């Protein structure tokens, strides 16, 4: 049954969201981005080991290493280092790695269209939400907020929530579309390179951000993402050679089919003449 086959993916997805929120709660945005930048290294290994994809090239490893180097530079200058924050960071790293690799397996093996994947993923993950309310004590917090805040259902509150749901739906749809089209590692790197604007906004708006050395580390992570894109892009010459080889193979197949057809026609004619 499709629902039960998709359930592990929904559980992993929910765990990645949970560790994501806890990491942001205990650490600043920069720490989140750096550990997010380290995910492609582990995804590349998991993709090769479990999905049996070819191992990355040296250029790809160099780009992933650049991302990791930027992460190390940032962590070395993180003035808000706390044990709890980095425990959640490790949990986030593990959950995201499993999420990217396993969901890539799901989208290539389960015969669902993109909207079907979005529907199963979000509905099954939503069913896990009550468990978090009970385990983490969030239910009491919600009851307290509703009791103390009489305007929780007002327009200024409902509008941001509604917009977040709309954008979340869009992210889910386009995310699954990308997962079908590119590798798990490529999708992971794609999620990193779009964080540059987030870093800039964080530096301008919030007071919780890294030093300038840490910011350089973040920019190195972004550079590694660009290097990864270039390392996986196929040169035009190689594409042309592949096209020419395909055309030659098609011609050879056509010649082989024609020769076999001529031979069979000759044998048929001989058999008719013999009769």
C-alpha positions as CSV (number, residue, x, y, z in Angstrom):
1,X,0.0,0.0,0.0
2,X,1.4,3.4,-1.0
3,X,0.6,5.0,2.3
4,X,2.7,2.5,4.3
5,X,5.5,2.6,1.8
6,X,5.7,6.4,2.1
7,X,5.4,6.5,5.9
8,X,9.2,6.1,6.6
9,X,9.9,9.1,4.3
10,X,7.2,11.2,6.1
11,X,8.7,10.3,9.5
12,X,12.2,11.2,8.4
13,X,10.9,14.4,6.9
14,X,9.2,15.3,10.2
15,X,12.3,14.6,12.1
16,X,14.3,16.8,9.9
17,X,11.8,19.6,10.4
18,X,11.9,19.0,14.2
19,X,15.7,19.1,14.4
20,X,15.7,22.1,12.1
21,X,13.4,24.1,14.5
22,X,15.3,23.0,17.6
23,X,18.6,24.0,16.0
24,X,17.3,27.5,15.2
25,X,15.9,27.7,18.7
26,X,19.3,27.0,20.4
27,X,21.7,28.6,17.8
28,X,21.9,31.5,15.5
29,X,21.0,31.4,11.8
30,X,24.7,31.3,10.7
31,X,25.2,28.1,12.7
32,X,22.2,26.5,11.0
33,X,23.5,27.5,7.5
34,X,27.0,26.1,8.2
35,X,25.7,22.7,9.3
36,X,23.3,22.7,6.4
37,X,26.4,23.3,4.2
38,X,28.1,20.2,5.5
39,X,25.1,17.9,4.6
40,X,26.2,17.4,0.9
41,X,29.4,15.6,1.9
42,X,27.4,12.9,3.8
43,X,24.7,12.8,1.2
44,X,27.2,12.1,-1.6
45,X,28.6,9.2,0.4
46,X,25.1,7.9,1.2
47,X,24.0,8.3,-2.4
48,X,26.9,6.2,-3.6
49,X,26.7,3.5,-1.0
50,X,22.9,3.1,-0.7
51,X,21.6,4.3,-4.1
52,X,24.5,2.8,-6.0
53,X,25.3,5.9,-7.9
54,X,28.8,6.6,-9.2
55,X,31.2,8.1,-6.7
56,X,31.7,11.9,-7.2
57,X,34.7,13.1,-9.2
58,X,37.7,14.8,-7.8
59,X,36.3,18.2,-8.7
60,X,33.1,17.4,-7.0
61,X,34.9,16.3,-3.8
62,X,37.0,19.5,-4.0
63,X,33.8,21.6,-4.1
64,X,32.3,19.6,-1.2
65,X,35.6,20.0,0.7
66,X,35.5,23.8,0.1
67,X,32.0,23.8,1.7
68,X,33.3,21.9,4.6
69,X,36.4,24.2,5.0
70,X,34.1,27.2,5.2
71,X,32.1,25.4,7.8
72,X,35.2,24.7,9.9
73,X,36.3,28.3,9.6
74,X,32.9,29.5,10.9
75,X,32.7,27.1,13.8
76,X,36.2,28.1,14.9
77,X,34.9,31.7,15.3
78,X,31.5,31.0,16.7
79,X,31.2,33.1,19.9
80,X,27.9,31.6,20.8
81,X,29.1,28.0,21.0
82,X,26.9,25.9,23.3
83,X,26.8,22.2,23.8
84,X,23.0,22.0,23.4
85,X,23.2,23.9,20.1
86,X,25.7,21.7,18.6
87,X,24.0,18.5,19.8
88,X,20.9,19.6,17.9
89,X,23.2,20.5,15.0
90,X,24.6,17.0,14.8
91,X,21.0,15.6,15.1
92,X,20.0,17.9,12.2
93,X,23.0,16.8,10.1
94,X,22.1,13.1,10.5
95,X,18.4,13.6,9.9
96,X,18.9,15.7,6.8
97,X,21.4,13.3,5.3
98,X,18.9,10.4,5.8
99,X,16.1,12.5,4.5
100,X,17.8,13.5,1.2
101,X,19.1,10.0,0.4
102,X,15.9,8.1,1.4
103,X,13.5,10.5,-0.3
104,X,15.5,10.3,-3.5
105,X,15.0,6.6,-3.3
106,X,11.3,7.1,-2.7
107,X,10.6,9.5,-5.6
108,X,12.4,7.1,-8.0
109,X,10.6,3.9,-6.8
110,X,7.1,4.9,-5.8
111,X,4.9,5.7,-8.9
112,X,3.3,8.9,-7.8
113,X,3.2,12.3,-9.6
114,X,4.6,15.4,-7.9
115,X,1.3,16.4,-6.3
116,X,0.8,12.9,-5.0
117,X,4.3,13.0,-3.3
118,X,3.4,16.4,-1.8
119,X,0.1,15.1,-0.5
120,X,1.4,11.9,1.1
121,X,4.5,13.7,2.6
122,X,2.6,16.5,4.2
123,X,-0.5,14.7,5.4
124,X,1.5,11.8,7.0
125,X,3.9,14.2,8.6
126,X,1.0,16.2,10.0
127,X,-0.3,13.1,11.7
128,X,2.9,13.0,13.7
129,X,2.4,16.5,15.0
130,X,0.2,15.5,18.0
131,X,3.1,13.2,19.2
132,X,5.4,16.2,19.4
133,X,2.8,18.2,21.3
134,X,2.7,15.6,24.0
135,X,6.4,14.7,24.1
136,X,7.8,18.2,24.0
137,X,5.1,19.8,26.1
138,X,4.0,22.1,23.3
139,X,0.3,21.5,24.0
140,X,0.5,23.4,27.4
141,X,2.3,26.2,25.7
142,X,-0.4,26.5,23.0
143,X,-3.1,26.4,25.6
144,X,-1.3,29.1,27.6
145,X,-0.9,31.3,24.5
146,X,-4.5,31.0,23.5
147,X,-5.7,31.8,27.0
148,X,-3.4,34.9,27.5
149,X,-3.5,36.2,23.9
150,X,-7.1,37.0,22.9
151,X,-6.0,38.2,19.4
152,X,-4.4,35.0,18.2
153,X,-7.1,34.6,15.5
154,X,-6.8,38.2,14.3
155,X,-5.8,39.1,10.8
156,X,-2.2,40.2,11.7
157,X,-1.7,36.7,13.2
158,X,-3.6,34.6,10.6
159,X,-2.0,36.3,7.6
160,X,1.6,35.3,8.3
161,X,0.6,31.8,9.2
162,X,-1.5,31.5,6.0
163,X,1.4,32.8,3.9
164,X,3.8,30.4,5.5
165,X,1.5,27.5,4.6
166,X,1.3,28.8,1.0
167,X,5.0,29.1,0.7
168,X,5.5,25.8,2.4
169,X,3.3,24.1,-0.2
170,X,5.2,25.8,-3.0
171,X,8.5,24.7,-1.5
172,X,7.3,21.1,-1.2
173,X,6.0,21.0,-4.8
174,X,9.1,22.4,-6.4
175,X,11.3,20.5,-4.0
176,X,9.9,17.1,-5.1
177,X,10.1,18.3,-8.7
178,X,13.8,19.0,-8.3
179,X,14.4,15.7,-6.4
180,X,13.1,13.9,-9.5
181,X,15.3,15.8,-11.9
182,X,18.6,15.9,-10.1
183,X,20.7,13.8,-7.8
184,X,20.3,13.9,-4.0
185,X,23.7,15.6,-3.6
186,X,22.8,18.2,-6.3
187,X,19.5,19.0,-4.6
188,X,21.4,19.4,-1.3
189,X,23.9,21.8,-2.8
190,X,21.0,23.7,-4.4
191,X,19.6,24.3,-1.0
192,X,22.9,25.8,0.1
193,X,23.6,28.3,-2.6
194,X,20.2,30.0,-2.1
195,X,21.2,30.8,1.5
196,X,23.5,33.8,0.5
197,X,20.5,36.2,0.6
198,X,19.5,34.8,4.0
199,X,23.0,35.5,5.4
200,X,22.9,39.1,4.1
201,X,19.5,39.7,5.6
202,X,20.6,38.1,8.9
203,X,23.7,40.4,9.0
204,X,21.5,43.5,8.4
205,X,18.5,42.8,10.5
206,X,19.4,40.6,13.5
207,X,22.0,41.1,16.2
208,X,22.8,37.4,16.5
209,X,25.3,36.7,13.8
210,X,28.9,35.7,13.4
211,X,32.0,37.8,13.2
212,X,33.5,38.9,9.9
213,X,35.8,35.9,9.9
214,X,32.8,33.6,10.3
215,X,31.1,35.5,7.5
216,X,34.1,34.8,5.3
217,X,33.6,31.1,6.2
218,X,30.0,31.3,5.1
219,X,31.0,32.9,1.8
220,X,33.5,30.1,1.2
221,X,30.6,27.7,1.7
222,X,28.7,29.5,-1.0
223,X,31.8,29.4,-3.3
224,X,32.0,25.6,-2.8
225,X,28.4,25.4,-4.0
226,X,29.3,27.2,-7.2
227,X,32.3,24.9,-7.7
228,X,30.0,21.9,-7.3
229,X,27.7,23.2,-10.0
230,X,30.6,23.6,-12.4
231,X,32.1,20.2,-11.5
232,X,28.8,18.4,-12.4
233,X,28.1,20.4,-15.6
234,X,28.8,18.4,-18.7
235,X,31.0,20.2,-21.3
236,X,29.4,20.9,-24.6
237,X,32.1,19.0,-26.4
238,X,31.3,15.9,-24.4
239,X,27.6,16.3,-25.1
240,X,28.3,16.6,-28.8
241,X,30.5,13.5,-28.7
242,X,27.8,11.6,-26.9
243,X,25.2,12.7,-29.5
244,X,27.5,11.6,-32.4
245,X,28.1,8.2,-30.8
246,X,24.4,7.7,-30.3
247,X,23.7,8.6,-34.0
248,X,26.4,6.2,-35.1
249,X,25.0,3.4,-33.0
250,X,21.5,4.0,-34.4
251,X,22.9,3.9,-38.0
252,X,24.7,0.6,-37.2
253,X,21.5,-0.9,-35.8
254,X,19.6,0.2,-38.8
255,X,22.2,-1.4,-41.1
256,X,22.1,-4.6,-39.1
257,X,18.3,-4.7,-39.2
258,X,18.3,-4.1,-42.9
259,X,20.9,-6.8,-43.6
260,X,18.9,-9.3,-41.5
261,X,15.8,-8.4,-43.3
262,X,17.5,-8.9,-46.7
263,X,18.9,-12.3,-45.6
264,X,15.4,-13.4,-44.4
265,X,13.8,-12.3,-47.7
266,X,16.5,-14.2,-49.7
267,X,15.9,-17.3,-47.7
268,X,12.1,-17.0,-48.2
269,X,12.5,-16.6,-52.0
270,X,14.8,-19.6,-52.2
271,X,12.4,-21.7,-50.2
272,X,9.6,-20.7,-52.6
273,X,11.7,-21.5,-55.6
274,X,12.5,-24.9,-54.2
275,X,8.8,-25.7,-53.7
